[in-house]
Structures are given as C-alpha cells and as structure tokens.
Amino acid sequence: MNPAAAPPQGAQPAQALQAADAAHHLHPFSDPQQLREHPPRMIVHGEGVRIRDAQGHEILDAMSGLWCVNLGYGRVDLVEAARAQMHELPYYNTFFQTTTRPAAQLAAELAGIAPAGMRQVFFTESGSTANDTMVRMVRRYWDLMGQPRRKILISRRNAYHGSTLGAASLGGMPDMHAQGDLPLPGFEHIEQPYRLQLGRPGESEADFGLRAASWLEQRILELGAERVAAFVMEPVQGAGGVIVPPAGYAREIQRICRRHGVLLVSDEVICGFGRLGHWFGCQHEHIGIEPDLLTFAKGVTSGYLPLGGVLVGPRVAEVLGTRGGEFAHGFTYSGHPVCCAVALANLHALRDEQVLERVRTGLAPYLQRRFAKLGQHELAGDVDGLGMTAALVLWRDKRRREPFPPEAAAGLRCRDACFDAGVVMRAVGSRMIIAPPLVSTEADIDQMIERIGTALDATLLGLRRDGWMA
Ligand SMILES: Cc1ncc(COP(=O)(O)O)c(C=O)c1O
C-alpha cells in the first residue's frame, strides 16, 4: 500500500502528513500536480504576527493569513469566547422565528458601527456567500420595486468577489471565468482603475480617476440604465493586486450610480474591520462613499471562525422589510452562535484596544513609509498602498518599466524567496502585496521590510542567474 494513502492518525510525523496531504487533499487555487511534486508547507502554530511551520521555521505573516487575522494569532479572548459558547449552545439556527443570544447581539453591535445608516444585517458563512446573498437581495429589491428588468450587476475586471457561481461571475478574474462557462448571464465588467496600466502620459491622478469612473457610466448607458441593478466594488481591490483607486474615483462612481438609480455595493470582505484604519473601508477619506449594501467576512472574526454577511442600507431595507414577505434564502450556519460569539469578542477587542485609531494615526503611516523604501531596490518600483495594505511591482528594467515575461515567474520566485527569508508575501503576477495584522508593532514592520529586502536580493540573483536580467 502506498504509505501516503494511509489514514493520518494521532501525532504522525509532519513529513508523512505532508505526503498524505499531497495524495488526498485537493487545495483551493492550487495545481494538484505541483502539490504532488512539492508537498505543501505545514503550518503548525501561530502567535501574534508570527506562524511556525512543522520544520520549526518562524515566519512573519505579512498577509494576515488570507487578509483575515486582523488581531493576530493566539488571542485567548477569542478562544475563550468560542469555548464558552460551545458549552452554552454550540448550535442553533436562525430560521423559522428563532434566534440566539450571540446572533442578536452581534446584529445590534454591527448596526451600531455600520456606515451609511445601515441598521440590518443578514449573516452568511463566508465572503462568497455574502456576495451571492447580496446578488439575490439586489435582484429581489428591483422585483419588489416593480422594475424586474434591472437584473445586471456590474463589477470590475480582475476583481475577486469569491468562488461560488454567483460570486465568481461577479468577480472579474479571467482564469476563473475560463473554467466552467462563467460568468453567468447578468454580470458585466468594466476596467479596474489601475493607473499604471491604463493611465495616459501626463494625465493627473484626479483626471485618471474621473476617466476610470466614466467607464461605468458608459457601460450603464450601453446596457440601458433600466437594466442595471447594481455596481459592486472593493474600496481597495485586494486579490486583484492591492489596486488603490485614484483620489476622487469612488465619489464619482457614487455620483454616477445615484444619477442612474443604480445601487452601490461595497465589498468589504478585505477592507472591513480595520484594514484601512476604519470599521469599513468606504469610510476612509480616500474612498468616501455611502454604499446601499455592504458585504463582509474575514476580519469580522479575525479569521478564527468562518462568518460573513450583508449589511443593508435604508433604501433596500425599507423595501425588503415591508413588501413581498419571506426572503427565500439562508444557510444552516447563518448566524452560527459560536462564530457570532467570536465576532463579538473580536469587535470588543478592536474597540477596547483602540486598534483602529492606532492603525490610522500610527501604524499604517509607518508601514507606508517603511514599505516605500523598498521602491529603491533595483528590482522593485511603483510602490503603493492604503491603510494596512501595500504593493510593489517587480520590473525587469525599472527605469524603462519593462515587465518580466510570464515564463520568468518573477512573482512566484519572489513569493518563494519571501518564505525562505521568513516572511509571507503574496504574488499577483509581478505585483507583490502585503496586508499585515493590525496588531503588528513597528519592530515587526521593520523586520518584515528587512526580510522582504533579503527576498528581493535573492530573487534578483536568481533572475540574473537564469538569464532574465542583465
Ligand atoms: C473582496 C473579496 N470578496 C469576497 C471574497 C470571498 O470570501 P470567502 O473566501 O470568505 O468566500 C474574498 C476572498 O478573498 C475577497 O477578497
């Protein structure tokens, strides 16, 4: 029998488990063949902003897991909240006229911090299902408004809104659309406001912002406003490569939506719960919009347990709440009491420890200042970022902005070099991105930057050795 096929039991040696994983575990966004050739790194422990692998390497997690571990690892208060709720009531649902204490309390506390007069929330278990829920709410809203032709949702190319059929259709990732005949009908995409690719020579940031927003109006007019239900955007596009929109873009988008009666949705799965130094990213002065609906997940529990949801603003809440009766939609784990209890502990910690203020006034400016220095590296340029997100671009020839060909795999090389240097960074093509935990200290940030610098050096050496650079 293939030893890798033996069922893992007890405390197996890490190597055996890694082989078992490669043999049996189908991983998200991973090539199974590659995983068999290079079994995955096994992460066994986390404390603060650091994780440790099975071989004992300590790694700074500059990506907060998948943009979610906002309060860092090893929080006893979050663990204790889960434990206590598990004992009290590990599960009950929120269908059929029932609720639980944590679900009710979390709904009320979210209403207390939500932007744009939002007072109601629908709970899901992930960001993908939050977005699917939002799509169904938006379409139901227009049906109830007597405008059933308003079915189309517009979002942006390269946006990531999740992996379910609806969320993947809403997203604008070409590789995802190529698998399984997506997008579904009723989803349209405009270009992202990525100035580096789409800006014109001599065009100011403000002018580019207005031009990029005008692509939405153009598309609404092409489709006919009477068919457009909503526009969906992240405040800062995360998985698309930390694309920070030009100043003025989001406000202009809001004006266009209002002009054509189109609902505006902020996907805050990444930007919510402090990532930009505010409860929600739309509240950051660089963004400055008041969406009609808002989707969230990840940072609501700092990733300790799965939870997501849709916050609903007055325009939609009034219609869904007073006409049409039952909303035929929901999940077994909508408002799961243990997840809600952890979310409450997380919100309380963010508030009581003044995490958002600290991010806004100290940590985020420090991160941006320190990260900008990486732009002096021979390989790196076009540093950008907002709040606790940042990105740089790997250039083959920085002065002439010559990109690497995909075969050079510059981003993946750099990602691997980062792991070797003891820091997690994510590659989106040749854009290298970070989103560190909100509880990082300045010393942690210094160490992250130092390790990224080491990784850039190693990447440069490798690219030279293999003939990709002079
Ligand atoms: C902006 C955005 N929306 C939605 C999602 C999907 O969330 P989940 O993975 O919880 O389904 C993600 C995940 O990264 C995201 O970044």
The ligand as a MOL file (V3000), in Angstrom:
LIG
                    3D

  0  0  0     0  0            999 V3000
M  V30 BEGIN CTAB
M  V30 COUNTS 16 16 0 0 0
M  V30 BEGIN ATOM
M  V30 1 C -13.0680 41.1300 -1.7700 0
M  V30 2 C -13.4300 39.7220 -1.5210 0
M  V30 3 N -14.7100 39.3430 -1.5910 0
M  V30 4 C -15.0920 38.0850 -1.3630 0
M  V30 5 C -14.1660 37.1110 -1.0360 0
M  V30 6 C -14.6050 35.7120 -0.8010 0
M  V30 7 O -14.5430 35.4100 0.5460 0
M  V30 8 P -14.5370 33.8890 1.0470 0
M  V30 9 O -13.2130 33.3190 0.6620 0
M  V30 10 O -14.7490 34.0010 2.5210 0
M  V30 11 O -15.6590 33.1890 0.3670 0
M  V30 12 C -12.8190 37.4600 -0.9230 0
M  V30 13 C -11.8070 36.4610 -0.5560 0
M  V30 14 O -10.6230 36.6840 -0.5920 0
M  V30 15 C -12.4380 38.7990 -1.1930 0
M  V30 16 O -11.1600 39.1660 -1.1380 0
M  V30 END ATOM
M  V30 BEGIN BOND
M  V30 1 1 1 2
M  V30 2 1 2 3
M  V30 3 2 2 15
M  V30 4 2 3 4
M  V30 5 1 4 5
M  V30 6 1 5 6
M  V30 7 2 5 12
M  V30 8 1 6 7
M  V30 9 1 7 8
M  V30 10 2 8 9
M  V30 11 1 8 10
M  V30 12 1 8 11
M  V30 13 1 12 13
M  V30 14 1 12 15
M  V30 15 2 13 14
M  V30 16 1 15 16
M  V30 END BOND
M  V30 END CTAB
M  END
